[in-house]
């Protein structure tokens, strides 16, 4: 991330374009400057009217890019405080009369919110894919096939949770239906065994703790908690990975102790009279 843009740099950009920058965009430049997240956003010195770029007209001024040649542009034909934003695909440029150049009161802030949401969604997907790969690897190493149990159908899981007045969080539902009801190192409950205590959906048992989903708000957000313990995990995948890692450490510890030779005390024969 670059330094925040100076007022002088913003004034120069506005003079170069012949109109003021959108309020939200100018504020972002003053507070942060050019950014590389949630997408690559240009600083004021890069804002120029360019001619002859992949059929893009000069009145589309690029202020952000996805790094692949596609740009988000301001339509500078309008002197309105908030300039319309147009996405320009360099591989499939649309006819100029089909470009959406409508502008809302907070066009830039709406655009920025959409980009942030998309970036966070992609990061969550990548994080989940990484966790699922690690979990699958640990599962194949730690959990014998005989301990995996049967795999219920998604319909069974949803019906059981609805009967209890709860929703079935997707990560747990996907895991249970894909990998089955384990017996160890964590015992996953079958749909018929699910219970609700203290408004929490208990779906597994680990050591002396029951493991449950704690729902917040309208039930759209759920965290994994240990009962009666105080441990809490943000996602199902993180909780499961911790359980597998603990089981792996415990197994390694038991293996180490079984290899330690037992030394027996020598018993001295009594002195002969």
Residue frames relative to the residue before (quaternion, step in Angstrom):
aa qw qx qy qz dx dy dz
X 1.0000 0.0000 0.0000 0.0000 0.00 0.00 0.00
X 0.3950 -0.7252 0.5168 0.2257 3.56 -0.91 0.94
X 0.6535 -0.4860 0.3890 0.4305 3.54 -1.31 -0.02
X 0.6184 -0.5145 0.4162 0.4238 3.59 -1.21 0.38
X 0.4860 -0.6742 0.4754 0.2886 3.56 -1.02 0.79
X 0.4466 -0.6810 0.5142 0.2691 3.54 -1.08 0.71
X 0.6269 -0.5232 0.4089 0.4075 3.55 -1.24 0.37
X 0.6213 0.5518 -0.3442 0.4371 3.58 1.05 -0.75
X 0.6547 0.5100 -0.3193 0.4576 3.61 0.96 -0.83
X 0.6554 0.4997 -0.3134 0.4718 3.57 1.01 -0.77
X 0.6258 0.5263 -0.3351 0.4681 3.59 1.02 -0.76
X 0.6453 0.5168 -0.3246 0.4596 3.60 0.96 -0.81
X 0.6493 0.5149 -0.3171 0.4612 3.58 0.97 -0.84
X 0.6625 0.5026 -0.3080 0.4622 3.58 0.95 -0.84
X 0.6386 0.5107 -0.3235 0.4761 3.57 1.04 -0.74
X 0.6466 0.5285 -0.3135 0.4519 3.58 1.03 -0.81
X 0.7249 0.4193 -0.2312 0.4952 3.57 1.04 -0.81
X 0.4125 -0.7362 0.4481 0.2951 3.56 1.19 -0.48
X 0.7618 0.2232 -0.1818 0.5804 3.59 1.19 0.47
X 0.5874 -0.5934 0.4032 0.3745 3.62 -1.15 0.45
X 0.5082 -0.6261 0.4949 0.3236 3.55 -1.18 0.59
X 0.6117 -0.5356 0.4156 0.4077 3.61 -1.13 0.51
X 0.6171 -0.6057 0.3609 0.3494 3.56 -0.98 0.88
X 0.6976 0.4772 -0.2849 0.4521 3.59 0.81 -0.99
X 0.6472 0.5153 -0.3161 0.4644 3.57 1.02 -0.79
X 0.6550 0.5058 -0.3145 0.4650 3.59 0.93 -0.86
X 0.6380 0.5209 -0.3295 0.4615 3.58 1.02 -0.75
X 0.6375 0.5196 -0.3306 0.4629 3.59 0.96 -0.83
X 0.6568 0.5075 -0.3182 0.4580 3.60 0.93 -0.85
X 0.6690 0.5033 -0.3088 0.4514 3.58 0.95 -0.83
X 0.7349 0.4289 -0.2356 0.4695 3.59 1.02 -0.78
X 0.8233 0.2125 -0.0798 0.5202 3.59 0.98 -0.81
X 0.3426 -0.7157 0.5335 0.2929 3.58 0.98 -0.78
X 0.7644 -0.2847 0.2484 0.5224 3.56 -1.17 -0.51
X 0.1450 -0.8068 0.5715 0.0382 3.62 -1.00 0.84
X 0.2483 -0.7515 0.5839 0.1808 3.55 -1.24 0.43
X 0.7215 0.2725 -0.2257 0.5952 3.59 1.31 0.32
X 0.5196 -0.1507 -0.8393 0.0537 1.66 -1.94 1.62
X 0.7475 0.0862 -0.1143 0.6487 3.57 1.33 -0.05
X 0.6268 -0.5350 0.3864 0.4143 3.59 -1.22 0.10
X 0.0494 -0.8019 0.5948 -0.0267 3.59 -0.45 1.25
X 0.4145 -0.7485 0.4687 0.2197 3.55 -0.72 1.10
X 0.4648 -0.6277 0.5464 0.3024 3.51 -1.35 0.42
X 0.7190 -0.4705 0.2838 0.4256 3.61 -1.23 0.22
X 0.6395 0.5489 -0.3431 0.4148 3.62 1.02 -0.67
X 0.6764 0.4905 -0.2959 0.4630 3.61 1.19 -0.41
X 0.5515 0.6118 -0.3976 0.4042 3.60 1.24 -0.03
X 0.2272 0.7688 -0.5588 0.2122 3.57 -0.32 1.26
X 0.4478 -0.6197 0.5622 0.3152 3.53 -1.31 0.41
X 0.0654 -0.8217 0.5661 -0.0076 3.58 -0.57 1.15
X 0.2875 -0.7664 0.5572 0.1399 3.53 -0.99 0.90
X 0.8660 0.2033 -0.1136 0.4426 3.55 -1.20 0.61
X 0.4456 0.6658 -0.4857 0.3498 3.61 0.97 0.80
X 0.8192 -0.2497 0.1277 0.5002 3.57 -0.35 1.31
X 0.7044 -0.4890 0.2488 0.4504 3.55 0.87 1.01
X 0.4788 0.6674 -0.4498 0.3507 3.60 1.21 0.17
X 0.4170 -0.7221 0.4849 0.2638 3.61 -0.75 0.95
X 0.6202 -0.5828 0.3864 0.3555 3.56 -1.18 0.58
X 0.6417 0.5378 -0.3412 0.4272 3.60 1.13 -0.46
X 0.5996 0.4629 -0.3827 0.5289 3.56 1.29 0.21
X 0.0867 -0.8182 0.5683 -0.0075 3.57 -0.31 1.29
X 0.3466 -0.7613 0.5139 0.1905 3.57 -0.52 1.20
X 0.0574 -0.7927 0.6064 0.0268 3.57 -0.97 0.91
X 0.7810 0.1187 -0.0902 0.6065 3.61 1.30 -0.10
X 0.0964 -0.7920 0.6014 0.0433 3.57 -1.20 0.53
X 0.4333 -0.6938 0.5101 0.2660 3.56 -1.20 0.53
X 0.5746 -0.6108 0.3700 0.3998 3.58 1.29 0.05
X 0.7031 0.4369 -0.2663 0.4938 3.56 1.27 -0.18
X 0.6842 -0.4904 0.2817 0.4605 3.56 1.22 0.35
X 0.6120 0.5193 -0.3543 0.4799 3.59 1.30 0.00
X 0.1475 -0.8318 0.5348 0.0166 3.54 -0.79 1.04
X 0.3035 -0.6596 0.6447 0.2392 3.50 -1.36 0.45
X 0.0933 -0.8391 0.5353 -0.0268 3.54 -0.69 1.13
X 0.3823 -0.6502 0.5986 0.2698 3.51 -1.31 0.47
X 0.3156 -0.6917 0.6138 0.2126 3.56 -1.08 0.78
X 0.1483 -0.8513 0.5012 0.0458 3.57 -0.12 1.33
X 0.4109 0.6985 -0.4941 0.3151 3.59 1.16 0.34
X 0.7044 0.4337 -0.2573 0.4995 3.57 1.15 -0.56
X 0.3305 -0.7548 0.5287 0.2038 3.62 -0.87 0.88
X 0.3548 0.7621 -0.4824 0.2462 3.59 1.26 0.20
X 0.6424 -0.5420 0.3701 0.3959 3.62 -1.15 0.56
X 0.7689 0.2277 -0.1408 0.5806 3.59 1.02 -0.77
X 0.2781 -0.7943 0.5215 0.1409 3.57 -0.44 1.21
X 0.5302 -0.6045 0.4774 0.3543 3.61 -1.06 0.64
X 0.2631 -0.7528 0.5861 0.1433 3.56 -1.17 0.68
X 0.0753 -0.7989 0.5966 -0.0146 3.56 -0.83 1.07
X 0.2933 -0.7282 0.5899 0.1887 3.58 -0.96 0.89
X 0.1481 -0.8040 0.5741 0.0457 3.57 -0.76 1.11
X 0.1707 -0.7756 0.6050 0.0566 3.55 -0.58 1.25
X 0.3363 -0.7900 0.4755 0.1915 3.58 -0.40 1.21
X 0.6636 0.4957 -0.3164 0.4624 3.60 1.19 -0.44
X 0.7884 0.1507 -0.0735 0.5918 3.58 1.06 -0.69
X 0.0220 -0.8252 0.5645 0.0006 3.59 0.44 1.14
X 0.3512 -0.7418 0.5347 0.2013 3.56 -0.94 0.92
X 0.6040 -0.5254 0.4354 0.4118 3.58 -1.19 0.42
X 0.5976 -0.6195 0.3719 0.3477 3.56 -0.96 0.86
X 0.6746 0.4996 -0.3127 0.4446 3.59 1.02 -0.68
X 0.6679 0.4743 -0.3066 0.4848 3.62 1.29 -0.06
X 0.4768 0.6646 -0.4444 0.3653 3.59 1.26 0.05
X 0.3641 -0.7185 0.5501 0.2204 3.56 -0.95 0.89
X 0.0163 0.8240 -0.5632 0.0605 3.57 -0.35 1.24
X 0.3300 0.7306 -0.5273 0.2816 3.56 1.05 0.73
X 0.1581 -0.7974 0.5787 0.0646 3.56 -1.04 0.75
X 0.2746 -0.7314 0.5990 0.1756 3.57 -0.93 0.91
X 0.7059 -0.4566 0.3203 0.4367 3.54 -1.29 0.17
X 0.7756 0.2074 -0.1079 0.5864 3.58 1.11 -0.74
X 0.0126 0.8611 -0.5082 0.0087 3.59 0.90 0.92
X 0.7039 0.4578 -0.2937 0.4569 3.59 0.76 -0.94
X 0.6658 0.4962 -0.3164 0.4587 3.60 0.90 -0.86
X 0.6172 0.5207 -0.3455 0.4781 3.60 1.07 -0.67
X 0.6395 0.5196 -0.3168 0.4698 3.59 0.98 -0.86
X 0.6704 0.5038 -0.3005 0.4543 3.59 0.90 -0.94
X 0.6361 0.5241 -0.3308 0.4596 3.59 0.97 -0.78
X 0.6485 0.5134 -0.3184 0.4632 3.58 0.98 -0.82
X 0.6662 0.4992 -0.3063 0.4616 3.58 0.95 -0.85
X 0.6360 0.5167 -0.3292 0.4692 3.59 0.99 -0.78
X 0.6489 0.5154 -0.3162 0.4618 3.58 0.92 -0.88
X 0.6667 0.5012 -0.3025 0.4613 3.59 0.93 -0.90
X 0.6596 0.5077 -0.3102 0.4593 3.59 0.97 -0.85
X 0.6641 0.4936 -0.3072 0.4701 3.60 0.94 -0.85
X 0.6302 0.5312 -0.3322 0.4586 3.58 1.01 -0.79
X 0.6621 0.5002 -0.3025 0.4690 3.58 0.95 -0.87
X 0.6471 0.5138 -0.3235 0.4612 3.59 0.98 -0.81
X 0.6431 0.5107 -0.3252 0.4688 3.59 1.00 -0.79
X 0.6385 0.5204 -0.3316 0.4599 3.60 0.99 -0.77
X 0.6713 0.4909 -0.3030 0.4653 3.56 0.91 -0.88
X 0.6397 0.5192 -0.3226 0.4659 3.56 1.02 -0.82
X 0.6675 0.4966 -0.3101 0.4600 3.58 0.93 -0.86
X 0.6347 0.5271 -0.3342 0.4556 3.59 0.96 -0.82
X 0.6439 0.5197 -0.3138 0.4657 3.57 1.02 -0.82
X 0.6738 0.4903 -0.2949 0.4676 3.57 0.93 -0.91
X 0.6478 0.5229 -0.3266 0.4475 3.59 0.97 -0.81
X 0.6315 0.5232 -0.3339 0.4647 3.56 1.04 -0.74
X 0.6672 0.4912 -0.3003 0.4726 3.58 0.94 -0.88
X 0.6498 0.5168 -0.3186 0.4573 3.55 0.98 -0.86
X 0.6496 0.5170 -0.3185 0.4574 3.57 0.93 -0.88
X 0.6483 0.5184 -0.3117 0.4624 3.58 0.99 -0.86
X 0.6794 0.4779 -0.2857 0.4778 3.58 0.92 -0.95
X 0.6377 0.5455 -0.3295 0.4326 3.56 0.99 -0.83
X 0.6699 0.4991 -0.3025 0.4589 3.57 0.90 -0.91
X 0.6869 0.4756 -0.2755 0.4755 3.55 1.14 -0.65
X 0.7861 0.3836 -0.1647 0.4559 3.58 0.97 -0.93
X 0.7767 0.3531 -0.1675 0.4940 3.58 0.99 -0.81
X 0.3085 -0.7552 0.5419 0.2022 3.62 -0.46 1.10
X 0.6413 -0.5439 0.3763 0.3890 3.54 -1.16 0.61
X 0.6377 0.5570 -0.3263 0.4202 3.59 1.02 -0.79
X 0.7067 0.4570 -0.2615 0.4725 3.59 1.19 -0.47
X 0.5604 0.6499 -0.3763 0.3492 3.59 1.23 -0.04
X 0.3327 -0.7904 0.4732 0.2016 3.59 1.15 -0.34
X 0.6762 -0.4922 0.3598 0.4137 3.54 -1.36 -0.14
X 0.3729 -0.7113 0.5525 0.2230 3.54 -1.26 0.45
X 0.2905 -0.7641 0.5454 0.1850 3.62 -0.51 1.10
X 0.5245 -0.6086 0.4815 0.3503 3.56 -1.24 0.32
X 0.6316 -0.5284 0.3917 0.4104 3.61 -1.17 0.45
X 0.6255 0.5470 -0.3444 0.4370 3.59 1.02 -0.73
X 0.6369 0.5259 -0.3289 0.4578 3.59 1.00 -0.79
X 0.6733 0.5001 -0.3004 0.4543 3.57 0.90 -0.93
X 0.6666 0.4989 -0.3042 0.4629 3.58 0.89 -0.92
X 0.6579 0.5148 -0.3148 0.4506 3.59 0.91 -0.90
X 0.6628 0.5127 -0.3099 0.4492 3.60 0.96 -0.87
X 0.6875 0.4656 -0.2932 0.4739 3.59 0.91 -0.82
X 0.6327 0.5218 -0.3403 0.4601 3.60 1.01 -0.71
X 0.6146 0.5486 -0.3404 0.4532 3.57 1.06 -0.71
X 0.6982 0.4305 -0.2543 0.5123 3.58 1.18 -0.60
X 0.5357 -0.6531 0.3925 0.3639 3.58 1.27 0.05
X 0.6229 0.5169 -0.3418 0.4775 3.58 1.20 0.49
X 0.4522 -0.6304 0.5416 0.3237 3.53 -1.34 0.17
X 0.4081 -0.6819 0.5478 0.2614 3.55 -1.29 0.35
X 0.3288 -0.7648 0.5119 0.2119 3.65 -0.17 1.20
X 0.5655 -0.6762 0.3647 0.2999 3.54 -0.78 1.08
X 0.6601 0.5133 -0.3571 0.4162 3.69 0.77 -0.80
X 0.6767 0.4727 -0.2936 0.4822 3.59 0.93 -0.87
X 0.6431 0.5272 -0.3245 0.4506 3.60 0.93 -0.87
X 0.6521 0.5090 -0.3121 0.4671 3.57 0.94 -0.91
X 0.6750 0.4990 -0.3056 0.4495 3.58 0.86 -0.94
X 0.6745 0.5106 -0.3029 0.4387 3.58 0.83 -0.97
X 0.7067 0.4562 -0.2638 0.4721 3.58 0.95 -0.87
X 0.6849 0.4821 -0.2815 0.4683 3.59 1.17 -0.53
X 0.8183 0.2654 -0.0998 0.5000 3.57 0.82 -1.05
X 0.5353 -0.6770 0.3814 0.3312 3.59 1.22 -0.11
X 0.6014 -0.5587 0.4429 0.3606 3.54 -1.41 0.12
X 0.2568 -0.8009 0.5245 0.1327 3.56 -0.07 1.29
X 0.3264 -0.7008 0.5922 0.2271 3.52 -1.34 0.38
X 0.7884 -0.0495 0.0433 0.6117 3.57 1.12 -0.60
X 0.5379 -0.0968 -0.8343 -0.0730 1.62 -2.32 0.98
X 0.7058 0.2992 -0.2336 0.5982 3.59 1.30 -0.12
X 0.2980 -0.7541 0.5527 0.1923 3.56 -0.91 0.84
X 0.1952 -0.7774 0.5916 0.0867 3.55 -0.60 1.21
X 0.4040 -0.7237 0.5096 0.2309 3.55 -0.88 0.95
X 0.4583 -0.6426 0.5369 0.2980 3.53 -1.13 0.70
X 0.6897 -0.4856 0.3166 0.4339 3.61 -1.14 0.42
X 0.6751 0.5032 -0.2991 0.4490 3.61 0.98 -0.79
X 0.6850 0.4877 -0.2800 0.4631 3.60 1.24 -0.38
X 0.4589 0.7063 -0.4416 0.3091 3.60 1.23 -0.19
X 0.0202 -0.7897 0.6131 -0.0068 3.55 -1.04 0.81
X 0.2896 -0.7224 0.5980 0.1915 3.54 -1.31 0.37
X 0.0527 0.7728 -0.6296 0.0603 3.56 -0.86 1.03
X 0.8364 0.0281 -0.0658 0.5435 3.57 -0.90 0.96
X 0.6431 -0.5569 0.2895 0.4387 3.54 1.08 0.92
X 0.5867 0.5421 -0.3830 0.4639 3.60 1.19 0.55
X 0.3800 -0.7271 0.5325 0.2082 3.55 -1.00 0.89
X 0.2027 -0.7875 0.5746 0.0932 3.58 -0.43 1.24
X 0.0303 -0.8386 0.5427 -0.0365 3.57 -0.64 1.17
X 0.8021 0.1259 -0.0703 0.5796 3.62 1.23 -0.13
X 0.2272 -0.7305 0.6208 0.1715 3.53 -1.38 0.20
X 0.0155 -0.7853 0.6180 -0.0331 3.53 -0.97 0.97
X 0.8109 -0.0807 -0.0075 0.5795 3.56 -0.51 1.22
X 0.7996 -0.2470 0.1952 0.5114 3.61 -0.67 -1.08
X 0.6313 0.5527 -0.3222 0.4384 3.58 1.28 -0.02
X 0.3322 -0.6472 0.6365 0.2563 3.48 -1.30 0.53
X 0.2439 -0.7647 0.5816 0.1323 3.57 -1.04 0.77
X 0.0078 0.8376 -0.5402 0.0815 3.54 -0.68 1.10
X 0.4300 -0.6214 0.5798 0.3046 3.49 -1.41 0.25
X 0.1585 -0.7538 0.6321 0.0847 3.52 -0.94 0.97
X 0.2255 -0.8071 0.5367 0.0988 3.56 -0.53 1.20
X 0.1526 -0.7865 0.5958 0.0565 3.53 -1.04 0.87
X 0.7963 0.2460 -0.1991 0.5155 3.53 -1.17 0.57
X 0.7902 -0.2519 0.2214 0.5129 3.56 -0.76 -1.06
X 0.6567 -0.5139 0.3117 0.4555 3.56 1.23 0.34
X 0.4967 0.6688 -0.4277 0.3509 3.56 1.27 0.05
X 0.7404 0.3049 -0.1831 0.5704 3.57 1.22 -0.53
X 0.0211 0.8080 -0.5863 0.0546 3.58 -0.76 1.02
X 0.1341 -0.7673 0.6230 0.0713 3.54 -1.00 0.90
X 0.4414 -0.6813 0.5203 0.2649 3.56 -1.22 0.52
X 0.0226 -0.8053 0.5916 -0.0313 3.57 -0.81 1.04
X 0.3755 -0.6839 0.5771 0.2412 3.52 -1.30 0.53
X 0.1198 -0.7905 0.5991 0.0432 3.58 -0.95 0.90
X 0.5584 -0.2339 -0.7933 0.0650 1.66 -1.58 1.91
X 0.3884 0.7405 -0.4780 0.2687 3.61 1.20 0.11
X 0.4914 -0.6798 0.4712 0.2727 3.55 -1.30 0.25
X 0.4279 0.7123 -0.4691 0.2991 3.60 1.24 0.09
X 0.0296 -0.7906 0.6112 -0.0224 3.55 -1.08 0.81
X 0.1144 -0.7831 0.6097 0.0438 3.57 -1.04 0.84
X 0.5278 -0.6614 0.4381 0.3034 3.55 -1.03 0.82
X 0.8135 0.1156 -0.0404 0.5685 3.58 0.97 -0.83
X 0.6337 -0.5279 0.4196 0.3790 3.53 -1.30 0.43
X 0.6556 0.5341 -0.3195 0.4276 3.58 0.91 -0.91
X 0.6551 0.5063 -0.3179 0.4620 3.59 0.95 -0.84
X 0.6341 0.5236 -0.3337 0.4608 3.59 0.96 -0.81
X 0.6894 0.4907 -0.2964 0.4429 3.59 0.79 -1.00
X 0.6368 0.5262 -0.3335 0.4543 3.57 0.99 -0.78
X 0.6277 0.5223 -0.3305 0.4733 3.59 1.02 -0.78
X 0.6523 0.5176 -0.3216 0.4507 3.61 0.92 -0.86
X 0.6665 0.4982 -0.2998 0.4667 3.58 0.96 -0.87
X 0.6531 0.5083 -0.3167 0.4635 3.57 0.97 -0.80
X 0.6421 0.5079 -0.3254 0.4732 3.60 1.00 -0.77
X 0.6474 0.5085 -0.3191 0.4696 3.58 0.99 -0.81
X 0.6368 0.5300 -0.3252 0.4558 3.58 1.02 -0.77
X 0.6518 0.5040 -0.3078 0.4758 3.58 0.99 -0.86
X 0.6537 0.5134 -0.3142 0.4586 3.57 0.96 -0.88
X 0.6551 0.5094 -0.3129 0.4620 3.58 0.98 -0.83
X 0.6518 0.5086 -0.3129 0.4675 3.56 1.00 -0.81
X 0.6361 0.5267 -0.3261 0.4600 3.57 1.05 -0.77
X 0.6524 0.4994 -0.3192 0.4722 3.60 0.93 -0.88
X 0.6451 0.5267 -0.3258 0.4475 3.59 0.96 -0.83
X 0.6428 0.5278 -0.3197 0.4539 3.57 1.02 -0.81
X 0.6816 0.4933 -0.2993 0.4500 3.58 0.90 -0.92
X 0.6539 0.5163 -0.3391 0.4369 3.61 0.97 -0.67
X 0.6687 0.4984 -0.3029 0.4613 3.58 1.21 -0.40
X 0.5472 0.6082 -0.4084 0.4048 3.60 1.25 -0.18
X 0.3906 -0.7345 0.4941 0.2527 3.63 -0.61 1.05
X 0.3660 -0.7195 0.5494 0.2160 3.55 -1.05 0.77
X 0.2156 -0.7790 0.5780 0.1123 3.53 -0.69 1.08
X 0.2424 -0.7764 0.5679 0.1262 3.54 -0.75 1.07
X 0.4842 -0.6499 0.4999 0.3054 3.55 -1.07 0.74
X 0.4097 -0.6949 0.5350 0.2510 3.51 -1.00 0.86
X 0.2518 -0.7574 0.5836 0.1495 3.54 -0.95 0.87
X 0.3159 -0.7727 0.5258 0.1633 3.52 -0.59 1.17
X 0.4549 -0.6766 0.5020 0.2886 3.53 -0.93 0.88
X 0.5248 -0.6308 0.4545 0.3466 3.65 -0.99 0.73
X 0.5657 -0.5996 0.4508 0.3425 3.50 -1.15 0.72
X 0.4421 -0.6846 0.5119 0.2719 3.50 -0.99 0.87
X 0.4731 -0.6659 0.4925 0.3003 3.56 -1.02 0.77
